[in-house]
Amino acid sequence: AVGGDGAVAPLQPGQRAVPVPAAQSGAAMPLAPGARVDVVASRGEGAVGRTSVVVWNAEVLAVVAPDPAAAAAAPTVVLRATPAQALRITSALNFARDVRLVARPPDEADTRPPAAIEARP
């Protein structure tokens, strides 16, 4: 949570910090600590493709600059998550074809995400 001074609160018991490569980010605006995002994953190809929201309304804890020595490196976005959310994000990063972070407006209510979208032949 973001405090009155703009600082992001540290992790509390039962929370995890999950890194997501920003190269996989679909966010239309630069992300900063305190921003909220949905984590979206696409699996399968062509007619058997499916895209779904893995975690919604996750808080950005930090945006970590890449190592300047690494070729074509991108920043990493660190998200605050519950243990179950951390597992879903990690699974998506390991097994999904594509994982993106989608920025949410700061004043949007925490509503449930839409149902998964199936590819249509």
PyRosetta script that sets phi, psi and omega in degrees:
from pyrosetta import init, pose_from_sequence

init()
pose = pose_from_sequence("AVGGDGAVAPLQPGQRAVPVPAAQSGAAMPLAPGARVDVVASRGEGAVGRTSVVVWNAEVLAVVAPDPAAAAAAPTVVLRATPAQALRITSALNFARDVRLVARPPDEADTRPPAAIEARP")
pose.set_psi(1, 146.8)
pose.set_omega(1, -178.5)
pose.set_phi(2, -93.3)
pose.set_psi(2, 128.2)
pose.set_omega(2, 179.4)
pose.set_phi(3, -81.8)
pose.set_psi(3, 177.6)
pose.set_omega(3, -179.6)
pose.set_phi(4, -62.1)
pose.set_psi(4, -25.6)
pose.set_omega(4, 179.4)
pose.set_phi(5, -89.2)
pose.set_psi(5, 4.2)
pose.set_omega(5, 179.6)
pose.set_phi(6, 86.1)
pose.set_psi(6, -1.5)
pose.set_omega(6, -179.9)
pose.set_phi(7, -80.1)
pose.set_psi(7, 145.0)
pose.set_omega(7, 178.6)
pose.set_phi(8, -87.4)
pose.set_psi(8, 132.7)
pose.set_omega(8, -179.4)
pose.set_phi(9, -66.5)
pose.set_psi(9, 146.0)
pose.set_omega(9, 178.0)
pose.set_phi(10, -68.0)
pose.set_psi(10, 167.4)
pose.set_omega(10, 177.7)
pose.set_phi(11, -62.9)
pose.set_psi(11, 143.0)
pose.set_omega(11, 176.2)
pose.set_phi(12, -104.7)
pose.set_psi(12, 164.3)
pose.set_omega(12, 175.2)
pose.set_phi(13, -54.1)
pose.set_psi(13, 136.6)
pose.set_omega(13, -179.0)
pose.set_phi(14, 87.5)
pose.set_psi(14, 2.1)
pose.set_omega(14, 177.7)
pose.set_phi(15, -111.2)
pose.set_psi(15, 155.0)
pose.set_omega(15, 178.9)
pose.set_phi(16, -130.0)
pose.set_psi(16, 154.2)
pose.set_omega(16, 173.2)
pose.set_phi(17, -105.8)
pose.set_psi(17, 119.5)
pose.set_omega(17, -174.9)
pose.set_phi(18, -116.6)
pose.set_psi(18, 118.7)
pose.set_omega(18, 178.6)
pose.set_phi(19, -81.9)
pose.set_psi(19, 137.0)
pose.set_omega(19, 176.6)
pose.set_phi(20, -129.6)
pose.set_psi(20, 122.6)
pose.set_omega(20, 179.1)
pose.set_phi(21, -59.0)
pose.set_psi(21, 128.7)
pose.set_omega(21, -178.8)
pose.set_phi(22, -70.1)
pose.set_psi(22, -17.0)
pose.set_omega(22, 176.2)
pose.set_phi(23, -60.1)
pose.set_psi(23, -23.4)
pose.set_omega(23, 179.0)
pose.set_phi(24, -97.2)
pose.set_psi(24, 11.4)
pose.set_omega(24, -177.6)
pose.set_phi(25, -86.3)
pose.set_psi(25, 133.2)
pose.set_omega(25, 175.6)
pose.set_phi(26, -103.1)
pose.set_psi(26, 12.3)
pose.set_omega(26, -177.7)
pose.set_phi(27, -62.6)
pose.set_psi(27, 130.9)
pose.set_omega(27, -177.6)
pose.set_phi(28, -78.0)
pose.set_psi(28, -16.7)
pose.set_omega(28, -179.7)
pose.set_phi(29, -124.6)
pose.set_psi(29, 155.6)
pose.set_omega(29, 177.4)
pose.set_phi(30, -61.0)
pose.set_psi(30, 138.3)
pose.set_omega(30, 179.9)
pose.set_phi(31, -92.8)
pose.set_psi(31, 145.0)
pose.set_omega(31, 179.4)
pose.set_phi(32, -137.4)
pose.set_psi(32, 159.5)
pose.set_omega(32, 176.8)
pose.set_phi(33, -52.3)
pose.set_psi(33, 135.9)
pose.set_omega(33, -178.2)
pose.set_phi(34, 96.5)
pose.set_psi(34, -18.9)
pose.set_omega(34, 177.9)
pose.set_phi(35, -66.1)
pose.set_psi(35, 158.5)
pose.set_omega(35, 178.4)
pose.set_phi(36, -115.3)
pose.set_psi(36, 141.2)
pose.set_omega(36, -178.9)
pose.set_phi(37, -139.5)
pose.set_psi(37, 158.4)
pose.set_omega(37, 167.1)
pose.set_phi(38, -104.6)
pose.set_psi(38, 142.6)
pose.set_omega(38, 176.1)
pose.set_phi(39, -101.7)
pose.set_psi(39, 119.7)
pose.set_omega(39, -175.1)
pose.set_phi(40, -118.3)
pose.set_psi(40, 134.8)
pose.set_omega(40, -178.9)
pose.set_phi(41, -126.6)
pose.set_psi(41, 142.3)
pose.set_omega(41, 175.7)
pose.set_phi(42, -115.5)
pose.set_psi(42, 133.5)
pose.set_omega(42, 179.1)
pose.set_phi(43, -126.5)
pose.set_psi(43, 155.2)
pose.set_omega(43, 178.0)
pose.set_phi(44, 78.0)
pose.set_psi(44, 177.5)
pose.set_omega(44, -179.0)
pose.set_phi(45, -134.4)
pose.set_psi(45, 151.8)
pose.set_omega(45, 172.6)
pose.set_phi(46, 54.0)
pose.set_psi(46, -130.0)
pose.set_omega(46, -174.8)
pose.set_phi(47, -66.9)
pose.set_psi(47, -15.7)
pose.set_omega(47, 179.4)
pose.set_phi(48, -105.5)
pose.set_psi(48, 15.3)
pose.set_omega(48, 178.9)
pose.set_phi(49, -73.1)
pose.set_psi(49, 151.5)
pose.set_omega(49, -179.9)
pose.set_phi(50, -149.7)
pose.set_psi(50, 134.6)
pose.set_omega(50, 176.2)
pose.set_phi(51, -122.3)
pose.set_psi(51, 133.9)
pose.set_omega(51, -179.4)
pose.set_phi(52, -146.0)
pose.set_psi(52, 159.9)
pose.set_omega(52, 175.9)
pose.set_phi(53, -83.5)
pose.set_psi(53, 122.6)
pose.set_omega(53, -178.7)
pose.set_phi(54, -84.4)
pose.set_psi(54, -45.8)
pose.set_omega(54, 177.8)
pose.set_phi(55, -143.3)
pose.set_psi(55, 138.2)
pose.set_omega(55, 178.5)
pose.set_phi(56, -118.1)
pose.set_psi(56, 151.3)
pose.set_omega(56, 175.3)
pose.set_phi(57, 59.0)
pose.set_psi(57, 41.3)
pose.set_omega(57, 177.0)
pose.set_phi(58, -81.4)
pose.set_psi(58, 144.5)
pose.set_omega(58, 179.8)
pose.set_phi(59, -90.4)
pose.set_psi(59, 135.1)
pose.set_omega(59, 174.6)
pose.set_phi(60, -79.9)
pose.set_psi(60, 121.0)
pose.set_omega(60, 177.2)
pose.set_phi(61, -86.2)
pose.set_psi(61, -39.3)
pose.set_omega(61, -175.8)
pose.set_phi(62, -160.9)
pose.set_psi(62, 156.7)
pose.set_omega(62, 170.3)
pose.set_phi(63, -121.3)
pose.set_psi(63, 113.4)
pose.set_omega(63, -173.2)
pose.set_phi(64, -99.2)
pose.set_psi(64, 123.5)
pose.set_omega(64, 179.4)
pose.set_phi(65, -65.8)
pose.set_psi(65, 147.7)
pose.set_omega(65, 179.7)
pose.set_phi(66, -72.5)
pose.set_psi(66, 161.6)
pose.set_omega(66, 174.2)
pose.set_phi(67, -67.1)
pose.set_psi(67, 122.3)
pose.set_omega(67, -177.9)
pose.set_phi(68, -59.8)
pose.set_psi(68, -23.3)
pose.set_omega(68, -179.7)
pose.set_phi(69, -78.5)
pose.set_psi(69, -16.8)
pose.set_omega(69, -178.5)
pose.set_phi(70, -80.7)
pose.set_psi(70, 130.9)
pose.set_omega(70, 179.8)
pose.set_phi(71, -72.1)
pose.set_psi(71, 131.6)
pose.set_omega(71, 175.3)
pose.set_phi(72, 53.9)
pose.set_psi(72, 33.5)
pose.set_omega(72, 179.4)
pose.set_phi(73, -78.8)
pose.set_psi(73, 153.2)
pose.set_omega(73, 178.4)
pose.set_phi(74, -122.7)
pose.set_psi(74, 160.2)
pose.set_omega(74, 176.9)
pose.set_phi(75, -62.5)
pose.set_psi(75, 163.0)
pose.set_omega(75, 174.6)
pose.set_phi(76, -114.9)
pose.set_psi(76, 134.0)
pose.set_omega(76, 177.5)
pose.set_phi(77, -100.2)
pose.set_psi(77, 125.3)
pose.set_omega(77, -179.8)
pose.set_phi(78, -101.6)
pose.set_psi(78, 124.4)
pose.set_omega(78, -176.6)
pose.set_phi(79, -108.9)
pose.set_psi(79, 145.9)
pose.set_omega(79, 171.6)
pose.set_phi(80, -82.1)
pose.set_psi(80, 132.2)
pose.set_omega(80, -177.1)
pose.set_phi(81, -148.6)
pose.set_psi(81, 158.2)
pose.set_omega(81, 169.1)
pose.set_phi(82, -78.0)
pose.set_psi(82, 167.1)
pose.set_omega(82, 176.6)
pose.set_phi(83, -57.4)
pose.set_psi(83, -40.5)
pose.set_omega(83, 179.4)
pose.set_phi(84, -65.7)
pose.set_psi(84, -41.7)
pose.set_omega(84, 177.5)
pose.set_phi(85, -64.2)
pose.set_psi(85, -40.8)
pose.set_omega(85, 178.9)
pose.set_phi(86, -59.5)
pose.set_psi(86, -40.5)
pose.set_omega(86, 178.6)
pose.set_phi(87, -66.1)
pose.set_psi(87, -42.1)
pose.set_omega(87, 178.7)
pose.set_phi(88, -64.5)
pose.set_psi(88, -42.2)
pose.set_omega(88, 179.3)
pose.set_phi(89, -65.1)
pose.set_psi(89, -45.2)
pose.set_omega(89, 179.9)
pose.set_phi(90, -62.4)
pose.set_psi(90, -41.7)
pose.set_omega(90, 177.2)
pose.set_phi(91, -61.3)
pose.set_psi(91, -44.7)
pose.set_omega(91, 178.9)
pose.set_phi(92, -61.4)
pose.set_psi(92, -44.1)
pose.set_omega(92, 179.7)
pose.set_phi(93, -63.7)
pose.set_psi(93, -33.2)
pose.set_omega(93, -179.2)
pose.set_phi(94, -81.2)
pose.set_psi(94, -34.5)
pose.set_omega(94, -169.2)
pose.set_phi(95, -120.3)
pose.set_psi(95, -16.7)
pose.set_omega(95, -179.3)
pose.set_phi(96, -79.9)
pose.set_psi(96, 153.4)
pose.set_omega(96, 176.3)
pose.set_phi(97, -68.6)
pose.set_psi(97, -36.3)
pose.set_omega(97, -176.2)
pose.set_phi(98, -149.4)
pose.set_psi(98, 136.1)
pose.set_omega(98, 176.1)
pose.set_phi(99, -128.3)
pose.set_psi(99, 131.4)
pose.set_omega(99, -179.2)
pose.set_phi(100, -132.8)
pose.set_psi(100, 152.4)
pose.set_omega(100, 172.1)
pose.set_phi(101, -102.8)
pose.set_psi(101, 128.6)
pose.set_omega(101, -178.7)
pose.set_phi(102, -115.0)
pose.set_psi(102, 117.8)
pose.set_omega(102, -177.3)
pose.set_phi(103, -67.1)
pose.set_psi(103, 140.9)
pose.set_omega(103, 176.4)
pose.set_phi(104, -107.0)
pose.set_psi(104, 149.3)
pose.set_omega(104, 174.2)
pose.set_phi(105, -63.6)
pose.set_psi(105, 144.8)
pose.set_omega(105, -176.6)
pose.set_phi(106, -61.8)
pose.set_psi(106, -27.0)
pose.set_omega(106, -175.7)
pose.set_phi(107, -102.4)
pose.set_psi(107, 11.6)
pose.set_omega(107, -178.7)
pose.set_phi(108, -76.8)
pose.set_psi(108, 137.8)
pose.set_omega(108, 178.0)
pose.set_phi(109, -66.0)
pose.set_psi(109, 154.9)
pose.set_omega(109, 179.8)
pose.set_phi(110, -81.1)
pose.set_psi(110, 79.8)
pose.set_omega(110, -179.0)
pose.set_phi(111, -96.9)
pose.set_psi(111, 156.6)
pose.set_omega(111, 177.8)
pose.set_phi(112, -65.5)
pose.set_psi(112, 146.8)
pose.set_omega(112, -178.8)
pose.set_phi(113, -74.5)
pose.set_psi(113, 166.0)
pose.set_omega(113, 176.4)
pose.set_phi(114, -69.1)
pose.set_psi(114, 163.0)
pose.set_omega(114, 177.6)
pose.set_phi(115, -66.5)
pose.set_psi(115, 162.1)
pose.set_omega(115, 178.3)
pose.set_phi(116, -58.9)
pose.set_psi(116, 149.0)
pose.set_omega(116, 177.4)
pose.set_phi(117, -105.7)
pose.set_psi(117, 126.5)
pose.set_omega(117, 179.3)
pose.set_phi(118, -95.5)
pose.set_psi(118, 146.7)
pose.set_omega(118, 173.7)
pose.set_phi(119, -67.9)
pose.set_psi(119, 144.9)
pose.set_omega(119, 178.8)
pose.set_phi(120, -115.2)
pose.set_psi(120, 127.9)
pose.set_omega(120, 179.8)
pose.set_phi(121, -68.1)
pose.dump_pdb("model.pdb")
